[in-house]
Amino acid sequence: MKRVTINAYQVGLVFKNGVYKRMLAEGSYWLMPTDTVRVYDTTAPFETAFELNILLQDEALAARLHVVEVKEDEIVLQYENGLLKQVLTTGRHVFWKGIVQYKFVRAGLNKVQITENLDRTTLQHRLVAPYVRTFSVESYERAVLFIDGKYAQTLAGGVYYFWKNHIPILIGKVDTRQLQTELNGQEILTKDKAALRINAWAQYKVTDIEKAILQHREYDKQLYILFQLALREYVAGLGLDELLEKKDTLAPFILQAVSDKAAGLGVQVTGFGIRDIILPGEMKDIMNQVLVAEKKAQANTIMRREETASTRSLLNTAKLMEDNPMLWKLKEMEYVEKIAEKISSISVSGSGVLVDQLRQIFTPQK
């Protein structure tokens, strides 16, 4: 006989000639020399090289164990005393009951949606994160969710979690803020065959993400073409001079022409404008010559108008002086004053009145 002692928080399993016989709880026992005892710590997981199915036939032992079987398409979150300890994968896992408080949360990986009651902290835990797919949608974005190639739902801003498995997931995002596209270097012929290069801009917002993503491929490129065609239609219908005169009406025309078609793309057009209208080098020279000629003609017209007004004023003055001798004398005195400002002295000889002499000097004889 031999004496075996099982301490607190221990369990002993008795084997005879390699065959399991019974379980020993805490205490002292006398065993036959042919019996062997394996002692296990109940604060640690139960691990044994013997066939577990045979051991579990002992109801006393089975009552002391947590047996967790995990299938291939699932995981089990193991908590010890309220803390996540590990993630159990495919296989059979056994733990002692009693000392350590275990909790097991089973999660099926054969689906995409996380239906288990798991909070964000758990899903972001370093042990669980490898089994989770995470997608972020900003507050100014909208997204469409495709599961296994099929449209599932539209997502607002937020963080979304899905189980990681063989089912493919795709998220298409769209920025719902006001966006701008540039239409640069648009080479267009006017109605009178003048070649222009136009730089323009357009502003828009995505209002219906399902139309934009689900019903159209590359909606932004399609919108660009709509603006481009409307711009060409407008410019090609006007001559160069008419286009330059009516350029303020271009934006309203483009917006009206594009708005309805853009709505079919799930887009609202909010603005359009022309940044530059660039003429070819030869056309620039011609336009400059025309501008110079126009300015010269305007200057000549102004000069002639001023000369005519001046002549008319002189004629009116002459008529008044002819009819009014006093006005004539005043004019004479004005001339004398002007002459006196220019010269330092005047010598007058002979007889006669001074004014008559000056009049003879400065006025022509009739």
C-alpha positions in Angstrom: 0.0 0.0 0.0 1.1 3.5 -0.6 -0.3 6.8 0.8 -1.2 9.7 -1.6 -2.2 13.2 -0.5 -4.3 15.5 -2.6 -3.9 19.2 -1.6 -6.4 22.0 -1.8 -7.1 23.1 -5.4 -5.9 19.8 -6.7 -7.6 16.8 -8.2 -6.0 13.3 -8.7 -6.8 10.8 -11.4 -6.1 7.1 -10.5 -4.9 4.8 -13.2 -4.2 1.0 -13.0 -2.1 -0.5 -15.6 -2.9 2.5 -17.9 -6.6 2.2 -17.3 -8.6 5.1 -15.7 -10.2 4.1 -12.4 -11.5 7.1 -10.4 -11.0 10.7 -9.3 -9.6 11.8 -6.0 -10.6 15.0 -4.4 -8.7 16.9 -1.6 -7.5 14.5 1.1 -5.2 11.5 1.9 -5.7 8.1 0.3 -4.2 4.6 0.4 -3.6 3.0 -3.0 -2.4 -0.3 -4.3 1.2 -0.5 -5.5 -0.1 -1.0 -9.0 -2.1 2.2 -9.0 -0.7 5.5 -10.3 -2.0 9.0 -9.6 -1.8 12.1 -11.8 -2.3 15.3 -9.9 -3.9 18.3 -11.6 -4.0 22.0 -10.6 -7.6 23.1 -10.8 -6.6 26.7 -11.3 -5.1 25.8 -14.8 -6.8 24.4 -17.9 -7.2 20.6 -17.9 -4.8 19.0 -20.3 -4.2 15.2 -20.5 -2.7 12.7 -22.9 -5.5 10.2 -22.2 -8.6 9.9 -24.3 -11.0 12.5 -23.0 -14.1 10.6 -24.0 -13.1 7.8 -21.6 -12.4 10.1 -18.7 -15.8 11.9 -19.2 -17.6 8.6 -18.6 -16.8 9.2 -15.0 -19.8 11.3 -13.9 -18.0 12.7 -10.9 -15.1 13.9 -13.1 -17.4 15.2 -15.8 -19.2 17.3 -13.2 -15.9 19.0 -12.2 -15.1 20.1 -15.8 -16.1 22.7 -18.4 -15.9 21.0 -21.8 -16.1 23.5 -24.7 -16.3 22.1 -28.2 -15.6 24.6 -31.0 -16.6 23.9 -34.6 -14.6 25.0 -37.6 -16.9 27.9 -38.4 -16.9 29.4 -35.0 -14.8 30.8 -32.2 -15.4 30.9 -28.4 -14.3 33.9 -26.3 -13.0 32.6 -22.9 -13.3 34.9 -19.9 -11.6 34.3 -16.6 -13.0 36.2 -13.6 -14.7 38.7 -16.0 -11.6 39.3 -18.2 -11.1 38.1 -21.7 -8.3 35.5 -21.5 -8.2 33.9 -24.9 -10.1 33.0 -28.1 -10.7 29.3 -28.5 -10.6 27.9 -32.0 -11.6 24.6 -33.6 -11.2 21.7 -31.1 -12.2 20.5 -27.6 -11.1 22.7 -24.7 -11.5 21.6 -21.0 -11.3 23.7 -17.9 -11.8 22.9 -14.2 -14.8 24.2 -12.4 -14.7 25.9 -9.0 -11.8 28.2 -8.3 -11.6 30.2 -11.5 -14.9 31.7 -12.7 -15.1 30.9 -16.4 -17.5 32.4 -19.0 -17.7 31.3 -22.6 -19.2 33.4 -25.5 -19.7 31.5 -28.7 -19.6 33.4 -32.0 -20.4 31.9 -35.4 -18.1 32.8 -38.2 -20.3 31.4 -41.0 -22.0 34.8 -41.3 -21.0 38.4 -41.9 -23.1 40.3 -39.4 -22.0 40.2 -35.8 -25.2 39.3 -34.0 -23.5 38.3 -30.7 -23.7 40.8 -27.8 -20.1 42.0 -28.1 -19.2 45.6 -27.4 -16.7 47.7 -29.4 -14.0 47.2 -26.8 -14.2 43.5 -27.2 -14.2 43.6 -31.0 -11.1 45.8 -31.0 -9.3 43.6 -28.5 -6.0 42.3 -29.7 -7.2 38.7 -29.3 -10.5 39.2 -31.2 -9.3 41.8 -33.9 -7.8 39.1 -36.2 -11.3 37.6 -36.6 -13.0 41.0 -37.4 -13.2 43.2 -40.4 -13.5 46.9 -39.6 -14.7 49.7 -42.0 -14.9 53.4 -41.2 -17.3 55.8 -42.9 -16.7 59.5 -42.1 -19.5 61.8 -41.1 -19.4 63.6 -44.5 -19.6 60.2 -46.4 -22.2 57.7 -47.3 -21.3 54.1 -48.3 -23.0 51.1 -49.9 -22.3 47.7 -48.5 -22.0 44.7 -50.9 -22.0 41.2 -49.3 -21.0 38.3 -51.6 -21.3 40.6 -54.6 -24.9 41.7 -53.7 -26.1 45.1 -52.4 -26.9 44.8 -48.7 -27.5 48.3 -47.3 -26.5 51.9 -47.3 -24.3 53.0 -44.4 -24.2 56.4 -42.7 -21.1 57.7 -41.0 -19.7 55.5 -38.3 -17.5 52.4 -37.7 -18.8 49.0 -38.8 -17.6 45.6 -37.8 -18.1 42.3 -39.6 -16.8 38.8 -39.0 -13.8 37.8 -41.1 -14.5 34.7 -43.2 -14.6 33.5 -46.8 -17.6 35.7 -47.7 -16.3 38.8 -49.6 -17.3 42.3 -48.4 -17.0 45.5 -50.4 -17.8 49.0 -49.3 -18.2 51.8 -51.8 -17.8 55.3 -50.3 -19.0 58.6 -51.7 -18.1 62.1 -50.4 -21.4 64.0 -49.9 -19.7 67.4 -49.5 -19.7 69.9 -52.3 -17.2 68.8 -54.9 -15.5 70.5 -57.8 -14.3 69.3 -61.2 -12.1 71.2 -63.5 -12.7 71.3 -67.3 -9.3 72.6 -68.5 -8.0 73.0 -72.0 -11.3 72.5 -73.8 -10.5 73.2 -77.5 -13.7 74.3 -79.2 -14.6 75.9 -82.6 -17.1 78.8 -82.6 -19.8 79.2 -85.2 -17.5 81.4 -87.3 -14.7 78.7 -87.0 -12.6 80.6 -84.5 -10.6 78.1 -82.4 -10.8 78.7 -78.7 -9.3 77.0 -75.6 -11.6 77.3 -72.6 -10.8 76.6 -68.9 -14.0 76.1 -66.8 -15.0 74.7 -63.4 -18.2 72.9 -62.1 -19.5 72.3 -58.6 -21.8 69.4 -57.6 -23.0 67.3 -54.7 -23.9 63.6 -54.5 -27.5 63.4 -53.2 -28.5 59.8 -54.1 -25.7 57.4 -53.4 -27.7 54.4 -54.6 -28.1 56.0 -58.1 -24.6 57.1 -58.2 -23.0 53.8 -57.2 -25.5 51.1 -58.0 -26.9 52.3 -61.3 -23.9 54.0 -62.8 -20.3 53.2 -63.3 -17.9 56.1 -62.6 -20.7 58.7 -62.2 -18.1 61.5 -61.9 -16.6 60.8 -65.3 -20.1 60.8 -66.8 -20.9 64.1 -65.1 -17.7 65.5 -66.6 -18.8 64.5 -70.1 -22.2 66.1 -69.6 -20.5 69.4 -68.7 -18.1 69.1 -71.6 -20.9 68.4 -74.2 -23.1 71.3 -72.9 -20.1 73.7 -73.1 -19.3 72.6 -76.7 -23.0 73.0 -77.7 -23.1 76.5 -76.3 -19.9 77.8 -77.8 -20.4 76.1 -81.2 -23.8 77.9 -81.6 -22.2 81.5 -81.3 -19.7 83.5 -83.3 -16.6 84.8 -81.5 -17.9 88.3 -81.0 -21.3 87.1 -79.9 -19.7 84.7 -77.5 -17.6 87.4 -75.9 -20.7 89.6 -75.6 -22.9 86.9 -74.1 -20.4 85.1 -71.9 -22.5 86.0 -68.8 -25.3 83.8 -70.1 -23.0 80.8 -70.5 -23.2 79.5 -66.9 -27.1 79.6 -66.7 -27.3 77.7 -70.0 -24.9 75.0 -68.9 -26.6 74.6 -65.5 -30.0 74.2 -67.2 -28.7 71.8 -69.8 -26.9 69.6 -67.3 -29.1 69.6 -64.1 -31.8 67.1 -65.2 -29.3 64.6 -66.6 -27.1 65.0 -63.5 -30.1 64.2 -61.3 -30.3 60.9 -63.1 -26.8 60.2 -61.9 -27.8 61.0 -58.3 -26.0 64.3 -58.4 -27.1 67.9 -57.8 -25.3 70.6 -59.9 -24.6 73.7 -57.8 -22.4 75.9 -59.9 -20.5 76.5 -63.2 -18.1 79.1 -64.4 -15.6 80.0 -67.0 -12.1 80.7 -65.8 -10.3 81.6 -69.1 -11.1 82.0 -72.8 -7.8 81.7 -74.6 -7.4 82.8 -78.2 -4.8 81.5 -80.6 -1.7 83.8 -81.2 -2.9 85.1 -84.6 -6.4 85.7 -83.3 -4.9 87.6 -80.4 -3.0 89.9 -82.7 -6.0 90.6 -84.8 -8.2 91.3 -81.8 -5.5 93.7 -80.5 -5.3 95.5 -83.8 -9.1 95.8 -83.8 -9.1 97.1 -80.3 -6.4 99.7 -81.1 -8.3 100.8 -84.2 -11.5 101.2 -82.2 -9.7 103.2 -79.5 -8.1 105.4 -82.1 -11.5 106.0 -83.8 -13.0 106.8 -80.4 -10.2 109.3 -79.7 -10.6 111.0 -83.1 -14.3 111.3 -82.6 -13.8 112.9 -79.2 -11.2 115.3 -80.6 -13.4 116.3 -83.5 -16.3 116.8 -81.1 -14.2 119.0 -78.8 -12.9 121.0 -81.8 -16.5 121.5 -83.1 -17.6 122.7 -79.7 -14.7 125.1 -79.4 -15.3 126.5 -82.9 -19.0 127.0 -82.1 -18.1 128.8 -78.9 -15.7 131.1 -80.7 -18.4 131.9 -83.3 -20.9 132.7 -80.7 -18.4 135.0 -78.9 -17.6 136.8 -82.2 -21.3 137.4 -82.9 -21.7 138.9 -79.4 -18.7 141.1 -79.8 -19.9 142.4 -83.2 -23.2 143.5 -81.7 -21.8 144.9 -78.5 -19.0 147.5 -78.6 -18.5 147.4 -74.9 -17.9 143.6 -75.0 -15.3 144.3 -77.7 -13.5 146.8 -75.5 -13.5 144.3 -72.6 -12.0 141.7 -74.9 -9.4 144.3 -75.9 -8.5 144.9 -72.3 -8.2 141.1 -71.7 -5.7 140.8 -74.5 -3.8 143.8 -73.2 -3.6 142.2 -69.8 -2.3 139.0 -71.3 0.3 140.9 -73.3 1.4 142.8 -70.3 2.1 139.6 -68.5 4.6 138.5 -71.2 6.6 141.7 -71.7 8.3 144.1 -69.4 7.7 147.5 -71.2 5.8 149.0 -74.2 6.9 152.1 -76.1 4.2 154.0 -77.9 5.0 157.0 -80.3 2.9 159.3 -82.4 -0.4 160.8 -81.7 -3.7 159.2 -80.9 -5.4 157.5 -78.1 -3.5 154.6 -76.5 -6.2 152.1 -77.0 -6.5 153.0 -80.6 -2.8 152.5 -81.0 -2.9 149.1 -79.3 -5.8 148.1 -81.4 -3.9 149.0 -84.6 -1.0 146.8 -83.3 -2.9 143.7 -82.2 -5.9 143.6 -84.5 -6.0 143.0 -88.2 -7.2 145.7 -90.5 -10.5 145.2 -92.1 
